[in-house]
């Protein structure tokens, strides 16, 4: 869905149209889920962070001057809230000692045992070897048919115009690994 | 896009999909009439009691923090499959507290005492959201009781 269309939905939601709001939520939730999980949160915390971001959005609707920027706004809010959540959990939780590990890469939060399809398993093995940036990016663009690259760039602090090429490089690397793996097949 | 790239992205999209009730939870949280309220963020969650003591009380304590106030609730399982919510506002104040559940369930209301304690009893399981009528009002994300 284009950023213009999303902007229109946001404007209608601002005028009280519940159906537009529902459409916006259904469209953007998969992306926001990916963003929260990419920050290493467990499923319950990630779900909570996603809805907190939406509540913040609705509270600040009148401050949003460019409705088409809604995707970027929500991704940024979700990343920030997820980061804070993880920080608090590490400090307060019983696993607080883990904080000593510093910025340990939480890894891709997928339970490999849940992947029953052989090709999924093979793909997962190689996907997990990509850099965090590649995993984040591919995980997000996989969720949307026409990803808003500028919103993703902004939210992840990457230069505008670099998302397309980075996505291309990440995907090419993954293809190369898959095609070299006999388990993937032709 | 070539078929292999398309297949790769489709499979990646299937890794770790959002929980099926995520949209419902978000829309429920947003359905609150007016959102001129501070958003309280989930700060801590802990369980007490164990399944082994099936006759004992199982409780869950959840803390939400907003800039102006914190809301701590303990959800106590009742023998009749309903729950009791023991709440505490900090700083304490005699404020009205609403518990919303999906329609057609009515909004349940309690008033905290001067120290901020409140109780909402005989609440069915399911989605719920708290609204504290202070100045400013404070709203929590939806939680599953």
Interface residues (C-beta under 8 A of the other chain):
Chain A: X18 X21 X22 X25 X26 X29 X30 X33 X37 X43 X45 X47 X48 X50 X51 X52 X54 X55 X56 X58 X59 X81 X84 X85 X88 X92 X108 X109 X110 X115 X119 X120 X123 X124 X127 X138 X139 X141 X142 X143 X171 X174 X175 X178
Chain B: X4 X5 X8 X9 X10 X11 X12 X13 X14 X15 X16 X17 X18 X19 X22 X23 X25 X26 X27 X29 X30 X31 X35 X36 X37 X38 X39 X41 X42 X43 X44 X139 X141 X142
